Amino acid sequence: MFDLNNNKPQTGEKRSVYLDHSATTPVDPSVAEVVKRTMLEQWGNPSSKYRIGNDAKIVLERAREQVAALINAKPEHMFFTSGGTEADNLAIIGAMNAARAAGRGDHFITDAIEHSAVLKAAEALEEDGFKVTILPVTPDGFVDPDTLRNAMTDQTALVSIMQVNNEIGTIQPLDQLVAVARERGALFHTDAVQGFGKLPLDVQTLPVDLVSVSSHKIYGPKGVGALYIRAGVELSSRQFGGGQEKGVRTGTENMPGIAGFGAAALLCSEKMVDDAKRIGELRDKFLAWIKAEVDGEVIVNGGLENRIYLNLNLQFPGVEADSLLLALDLDGVAISIGSACSSGSTNPSHVLTALGLNGEQANASIRVTLGRSNSAEDLLYSAQMIGKHVKRLREMAVW
C-alpha cells in the first residue's frame, strides 16, 4: 500500500490511526495485567493491619517507588491523587493557603498557556483574595525568565510553570525559571503531566518544590496521578478523612490504578530513550510528508526547537479545523484541535491566542501527537488523508 522508499503514500484501504496521545494513551497490555491482578489478588485496604491489607500495602509502596524513580525523587515525597488536575489544584491552592497562613506572601504567578487545571486554580485564588499574575509568552510559546523576574515581588509565594505545553509541545526553560524564583525565595511548581516519562526531570538537580504527574499520559490507567512535594514544603489540606497519604490526600487509595501507574512508570524508565529517538524521527518525517501532500501553506504553531518529540500543532490557512477533524475521523485518523480537557469549548484555543494568533488562525489549527503504536505506514496514510481533505476544504471555501 505504501512506497516507503520513495516516501509517497499510495492509494489503499482505510486504516485506523490514533494521533492524540497528549489527550490520553492506550493502556499498555502488560500494565492492564497488573491492574487486573491487583483487583483480583491484592484487593485489600492498604491501611488494614492484617495480611490481606499488608499485601496491598506492599503493592502501594512498590508503585510509589516506581513513580518516584522517574523523577529521581524519594518515595516518601510522592503522594498519589486522582490525576493531574487534582495534583495541580492541591499544589497551587494548598501551597498558597499555607503561605498566607504563615505570613509568607499572597502573590501567585503563572503563565498564559498553562493547562486549565492551573489557570482555573488561579481564578479560584483570585476569588479568595489572593493576588495573581499571568505572564505572557513569546510568539514561540516560551516564558522569558526576565519577564518572570520583573513580575516577582517580596509577596510572591509560588510560581507555577509547566514543563511541556499540552497543545504546542514547547519545553520551558525550567532551570532558568526555577533560579529566578529562588532569587526571591518563592516556591516553584511544575505541571509535568506532558513531560513525565518522556523527558528527563531530576528533582535532585532541578530544585522544583512541587511536581504534578499523571498515569494515563504514559500508557497507564485513568483516574490516578501523583504530586511530588519537596521535604519541608507545607500544603494546606484539600480533603479531610482518614489520613491516608500522610494526610496530604486523604481517602482510600485507588489500588488497581496506582499499581498500573507504577507499572507504566517502570516501562517508561526502560523505553524513554528509544521512544524519544524513534518517535521523534517519525514526527519529523510526518511533517515533511504533510507538507508534500498539502497544496498551499502549512504553518507550525510554536517553536520546533525545544519542543517535545511527539508533538505537532499545524495551521492550515483557509481550513476550519473542526471540519478537518471530522473528515479525518471518517477515514480512521484521530487528531484533535486542542486540549482534550477543553474540547467542548467553542472559543479559540487560549494557548494559540496567547502566541498572537487571531481567532481565524487558531480555528484553522490541529494538534497531532504521536505515540508508541504509530508506524511509518500509519503516518504516510495520515499525511495522505490530511492532504486530501485540506485540498477539498480549501476548494469549498473558495466556492
C-alpha positions as CSV (number, residue, x, y, z in Angstrom):
1,M,0.0,0.0,0.0
2,F,2.9,2.4,0.7
3,D,6.1,3.1,-1.0
4,L,8.4,3.8,1.9
5,N,11.5,4.1,-0.2
6,N,10.0,6.9,-2.2
7,N,8.2,8.4,0.8
8,K,5.0,8.6,-1.2
9,P,1.7,7.3,0.1
10,Q,-0.1,5.0,-2.4
11,T,-3.9,4.7,-2.5
12,G,-5.1,1.8,-0.4
13,E,-7.6,0.6,2.2
14,K,-8.7,2.7,5.2
15,R,-6.6,2.4,8.3
16,S,-7.2,3.2,11.9
17,V,-4.6,5.7,13.2
18,Y,-4.6,7.3,16.7
19,L,-2.7,10.6,16.8
20,D,-3.9,12.2,20.0
21,H,-1.5,10.8,22.6
22,S,-1.4,14.1,24.5
23,A,-5.1,13.6,25.3
24,T,-4.6,10.1,26.5
25,T,-2.7,6.9,25.7
26,P,-3.9,3.4,25.3
27,V,-3.1,1.2,28.3
28,D,-0.2,-1.0,27.7
29,P,-1.3,-4.7,27.8
30,S,1.3,-5.5,30.5
31,V,0.0,-2.6,32.6
32,A,-3.5,-3.9,32.2
33,E,-2.4,-7.2,33.5
34,V,-1.0,-5.6,36.6
35,V,-4.3,-3.7,37.1
36,K,-6.3,-6.9,36.8
37,R,-4.1,-8.9,39.1
38,T,-4.3,-6.1,41.7
39,M,-8.1,-6.1,41.5
40,L,-8.3,-9.9,41.9
41,E,-5.4,-10.7,44.2
42,Q,-4.2,-7.7,46.1
43,W,-7.7,-6.2,46.7
44,G,-7.2,-5.4,50.4
45,N,-7.2,-2.0,52.0
46,P,-3.6,-0.9,52.5
47,S,-4.5,0.8,55.8
48,S,-5.5,-2.5,57.3
49,K,-3.0,-4.2,59.6
50,Y,-3.7,-7.9,58.8
51,R,-2.1,-9.9,56.0
52,I,-4.5,-9.0,53.2
53,G,-4.1,-5.3,54.0
54,N,-0.3,-5.7,54.2
55,D,-0.2,-7.4,50.8
56,A,-1.9,-4.3,49.3
57,K,0.4,-2.0,51.2
58,I,3.4,-3.7,49.6
59,V,1.8,-3.1,46.1
60,L,1.2,0.5,47.1
61,E,4.7,1.2,48.2
62,R,6.3,-0.6,45.2
63,A,4.2,1.7,42.9
64,R,5.3,4.7,44.9
65,E,8.9,3.8,44.3
66,Q,8.4,3.2,40.6
67,V,6.7,6.5,40.0
68,A,9.1,8.5,42.2
69,A,12.1,6.9,40.4
70,L,11.1,8.6,37.1
71,I,12.0,12.0,38.6
72,N,14.7,10.7,41.0
73,A,12.5,11.6,44.0
74,K,12.5,9.8,47.3
75,P,9.3,7.6,47.5
76,E,8.2,9.3,50.8
77,H,7.9,12.6,48.9
78,M,5.4,11.2,46.3
79,F,1.7,11.3,47.1
80,F,-1.0,9.7,45.0
81,T,-4.0,11.7,43.7
82,S,-6.9,11.1,41.3
83,G,-4.9,12.6,38.4
84,G,-3.0,15.6,37.2
85,T,-5.8,18.1,37.8
86,E,-6.1,17.2,41.4
87,A,-2.3,17.3,41.8
88,D,-2.2,20.8,40.2
89,N,-5.1,22.0,42.4
90,L,-3.6,20.6,45.6
91,A,-0.2,22.0,44.8
92,I,-1.3,25.5,44.0
93,I,-4.2,26.1,46.3
94,G,-2.6,24.1,49.1
95,A,0.7,25.9,48.9
96,M,-0.9,29.4,48.6
97,N,-3.2,28.9,51.6
98,A,-0.3,27.6,53.7
99,A,1.9,30.6,52.7
100,R,-0.8,33.1,53.5
101,A,-1.5,31.4,56.9
102,A,2.3,31.6,57.7
103,G,2.6,35.2,56.5
104,R,5.0,34.2,53.6
105,G,3.0,36.1,50.9
106,D,-0.2,36.0,48.9
107,H,1.1,36.5,45.3
108,F,0.9,33.7,42.8
109,I,2.5,33.7,39.3
110,T,1.8,31.5,36.3
111,D,1.6,32.0,32.6
112,A,-1.0,32.3,29.8
113,I,-0.5,28.9,28.2
114,E,-0.9,26.7,31.2
115,H,-3.4,23.8,31.4
116,S,-6.8,24.8,32.6
117,A,-6.2,22.9,35.8
118,V,-3.6,25.6,36.7
119,L,-5.5,28.6,35.2
120,K,-8.8,27.7,36.9
121,A,-6.9,27.2,40.2
122,A,-5.5,30.8,39.7
123,E,-9.1,32.1,39.2
124,A,-10.1,30.4,42.4
125,L,-7.2,32.0,44.2
126,E,-8.3,35.5,43.0
127,E,-11.8,34.8,44.2
128,D,-10.3,34.1,47.6
129,G,-8.4,37.4,47.7
130,F,-5.0,36.3,46.5
131,K,-3.0,38.4,44.0
132,V,-2.4,36.6,40.7
133,T,-0.1,37.5,37.8
134,I,-0.5,35.7,34.4
135,L,2.7,36.1,32.4
136,P,2.7,36.5,28.6
137,V,4.8,34.1,26.5
138,T,6.9,34.6,23.4
139,P,5.4,34.0,19.9
140,D,7.1,30.6,20.0
141,G,5.4,29.7,23.3
142,F,8.1,30.2,26.0
143,V,8.2,32.1,29.3
144,D,11.1,34.6,29.3
145,P,13.0,34.4,32.6
146,D,13.3,38.2,32.7
147,T,9.6,38.5,32.3
148,L,9.2,36.3,35.4
149,R,11.9,38.2,37.3
150,N,10.1,41.6,36.6
151,A,6.8,40.2,37.9
152,M,8.1,38.9,41.2
153,T,7.7,40.8,44.5
154,D,8.5,40.2,48.1
155,Q,5.0,38.7,48.4
156,T,5.4,36.1,45.7
157,A,4.8,32.8,47.4
158,L,4.6,30.4,44.5
159,V,5.4,30.2,40.7
160,S,3.8,27.6,38.5
161,I,5.2,27.0,35.0
162,M,4.5,23.7,33.2
163,Q,7.4,21.5,31.9
164,V,5.8,20.8,28.5
165,N,2.8,22.6,26.9
166,N,0.0,20.2,26.1
167,E,-1.0,21.9,22.9
168,I,2.1,23.1,21.2
169,G,4.7,20.9,23.0
170,T,7.1,23.7,24.0
171,I,9.6,22.7,26.7
172,Q,10.0,25.5,29.1
173,P,13.5,26.5,30.4
174,L,12.7,25.3,33.9
175,D,16.3,25.5,35.1
176,Q,16.4,29.3,34.4
177,L,12.8,29.9,35.7
178,V,13.4,28.0,39.0
179,A,16.6,30.0,39.5
180,V,14.6,33.3,39.2
181,A,12.0,32.1,41.7
182,R,14.8,31.1,44.1
183,E,16.2,34.7,43.9
184,R,13.1,35.9,45.8
185,G,12.5,32.8,47.9
186,A,9.4,31.7,46.2
187,L,8.3,28.1,45.8
188,F,8.2,26.6,42.3
189,H,5.6,24.1,41.0
190,T,5.6,22.5,37.6
191,D,2.8,20.6,35.9
192,A,4.9,17.8,34.3
193,V,2.0,15.8,33.1
194,Q,3.0,16.0,29.4
195,G,6.7,15.5,30.0
196,F,6.7,12.8,32.7
197,G,8.0,9.5,31.4
198,K,9.1,11.1,28.1
199,L,11.7,13.7,29.1
200,P,14.2,13.6,32.0
201,L,13.3,15.5,35.1
202,D,15.5,15.1,38.2
203,V,14.3,16.8,41.3
204,Q,17.7,16.3,42.9
205,T,19.4,18.6,40.4
206,L,16.5,20.8,39.5
207,P,15.2,22.3,42.8
208,V,11.5,22.4,42.0
209,D,9.3,22.1,45.1
210,L,6.1,20.6,43.6
211,V,5.6,18.4,40.6
212,S,2.3,17.1,39.2
213,V,2.2,13.9,37.1
214,S,-0.4,11.6,35.6
215,S,-0.8,8.0,34.7
216,H,-3.0,8.0,31.6
217,K,-0.4,10.0,29.6
218,I,2.2,7.3,29.9
219,Y,0.1,4.2,28.9
220,G,-1.3,3.7,32.4
221,P,-4.9,3.7,33.7
222,K,-7.0,6.9,34.0
223,G,-8.1,8.3,37.4
224,V,-4.7,8.3,39.1
225,G,-1.8,10.8,39.3
226,A,0.7,11.9,41.9
227,L,2.2,15.1,43.4
228,Y,5.8,15.3,44.4
229,I,6.4,17.5,47.5
230,R,9.9,18.5,48.4
231,A,10.8,17.9,52.1
232,G,9.8,20.9,54.2
233,V,7.2,22.3,51.8
234,E,3.9,22.9,53.6
235,L,0.5,22.5,52.0
236,S,-3.0,23.1,53.4
237,S,-5.2,20.0,53.2
238,R,-7.9,20.0,50.5
239,Q,-9.6,16.8,51.7
240,F,-10.4,15.5,55.2
241,G,-10.9,12.0,56.4
242,G,-8.8,9.0,57.5
243,G,-5.4,10.5,56.9
244,Q,-4.1,8.3,54.1
245,E,-1.1,9.6,52.1
246,K,0.1,11.2,55.3
247,G,-2.9,13.4,55.3
248,V,-1.9,15.2,52.1
249,R,-4.6,13.4,50.1
250,T,-6.8,11.5,52.5
251,G,-9.1,8.8,51.2
252,T,-8.7,5.1,50.4
253,E,-6.1,4.7,47.6
254,N,-7.1,3.6,44.1
255,M,-5.0,0.5,44.4
256,P,-5.5,-1.0,40.9
257,G,-4.9,2.4,39.3
258,I,-1.8,3.0,41.4
259,A,-0.4,-0.4,40.7
260,G,-0.9,0.2,37.0
261,F,0.6,3.7,37.3
262,G,3.7,2.1,38.8
263,A,4.0,-0.5,36.1
264,A,3.6,2.2,33.4
265,A,6.3,4.3,35.0
266,L,8.6,1.3,35.1
267,L,8.0,0.7,31.4
268,C,8.8,4.4,30.7
269,S,12.2,4.1,32.5
270,E,13.0,1.2,30.2
271,K,11.7,2.8,26.9
272,M,12.2,6.5,27.4
273,V,15.4,6.9,25.3
274,D,14.3,4.6,22.5
275,D,10.8,6.2,22.4
276,A,12.3,9.7,22.0
277,K,14.6,8.6,19.1
278,R,12.1,6.6,17.1
279,I,9.0,8.7,17.6
280,G,11.0,11.9,17.1
281,E,12.3,10.7,13.8
282,L,8.8,9.7,12.7
283,R,7.4,13.1,13.8
284,D,9.9,14.9,11.6
285,K,9.2,12.6,8.6
286,F,5.5,13.1,9.2
287,L,5.8,16.9,8.9
288,A,7.7,16.6,5.7
289,W,5.1,14.2,4.3
290,I,2.2,16.5,5.2
291,K,3.9,19.5,3.5
292,A,4.4,17.3,0.4
293,E,0.7,16.3,0.4
294,V,-0.9,19.7,1.1
295,D,-1.3,22.3,-1.6
296,G,-0.6,25.6,-0.1
297,E,0.7,26.8,3.2
298,V,1.3,24.7,6.3
299,I,2.3,26.6,9.5
300,V,3.8,25.0,12.6
301,N,2.4,26.8,15.7
302,G,5.1,27.2,18.3
303,G,8.8,26.7,18.0
304,L,10.2,23.5,16.6
305,E,13.3,23.9,18.7
306,N,12.9,22.9,22.4
307,R,9.6,21.1,21.5
308,I,8.7,17.6,22.8
309,Y,9.4,15.0,20.2
310,L,5.9,13.7,19.7
311,N,4.0,17.0,19.1
312,L,3.0,19.0,16.0
313,N,0.5,21.8,16.1
314,L,-0.3,22.7,12.5
315,Q,-2.2,25.6,11.0
316,F,-3.8,25.2,7.5
317,P,-4.9,28.7,6.4
318,G,-8.4,28.7,4.8
319,V,-9.5,25.4,6.6
320,E,-11.8,25.0,9.5
321,A,-10.1,22.6,11.9
322,D,-13.4,21.2,13.1
323,S,-14.3,20.1,9.6
324,L,-10.9,18.6,9.0
325,L,-11.1,16.7,12.3
326,L,-14.5,15.2,11.4
327,A,-13.4,14.3,7.8
328,L,-10.2,12.6,9.1
329,D,-12.2,10.7,11.7
330,L,-14.3,9.2,8.9
331,D,-11.1,8.0,7.3
332,G,-9.9,6.5,10.5
333,V,-7.4,9.2,11.6
334,A,-7.9,10.6,15.2
335,I,-6.5,14.1,15.8
336,S,-7.5,17.0,18.0
337,I,-7.9,20.7,17.8
338,G,-6.5,21.5,21.2
339,S,-6.6,20.2,24.8
340,A,-9.0,17.3,25.4
341,C,-9.9,19.0,28.7
342,S,-11.4,21.9,26.8
343,S,-12.7,20.2,23.7
344,G,-16.3,21.2,24.4
345,S,-15.4,24.9,24.2
346,T,-16.4,27.0,21.2
347,N,-13.7,29.6,21.9
348,P,-10.3,29.6,20.1
349,S,-7.5,27.9,22.0
350,H,-6.2,30.1,24.8
351,V,-2.7,28.7,24.1
352,L,-2.7,29.7,20.4
353,T,-4.2,33.2,21.1
354,A,-1.5,33.7,23.7
355,L,1.0,33.2,20.9
356,G,-0.6,36.0,19.0
357,L,-2.8,34.0,16.6
358,N,-6.2,35.5,15.9
359,G,-9.4,33.5,16.0
360,E,-9.4,32.5,12.4
361,Q,-5.8,31.3,12.6
362,A,-6.4,29.4,15.8
363,N,-9.5,27.8,14.4
364,A,-7.5,26.6,11.4
365,S,-5.1,24.6,13.6
366,I,-4.9,21.0,14.6
367,R,-2.8,19.1,17.1
368,V,-1.3,15.7,16.3
369,T,0.6,13.8,18.9
370,L,2.4,10.5,18.2
371,G,2.9,7.5,20.4
372,R,4.4,4.1,20.7
373,S,1.9,2.3,18.4
374,N,2.4,4.6,15.4
375,S,4.3,3.3,12.4
376,A,5.7,4.9,9.3
377,E,2.8,3.4,7.3
378,D,0.3,5.0,9.7
379,L,1.8,8.4,9.2
380,L,2.1,8.1,5.5
381,Y,-1.6,7.2,5.3
382,S,-2.5,10.1,7.7
383,A,-0.4,12.6,5.6
384,Q,-2.3,11.5,2.5
385,M,-5.7,11.9,4.2
386,I,-4.7,15.3,5.6
387,G,-3.6,16.4,2.2
388,K,-6.8,15.1,0.5
389,H,-9.1,16.9,3.0
390,V,-7.2,20.1,3.2
391,K,-7.4,20.5,-0.6
392,R,-11.1,19.7,-0.6
393,L,-11.9,22.1,2.2
394,R,-9.9,24.9,0.7
395,E,-11.7,24.4,-2.6
396,M,-15.0,24.5,-0.8
397,A,-14.0,27.8,0.9
398,V,-13.2,29.4,-2.4
399,W,-16.7,28.5,-3.8
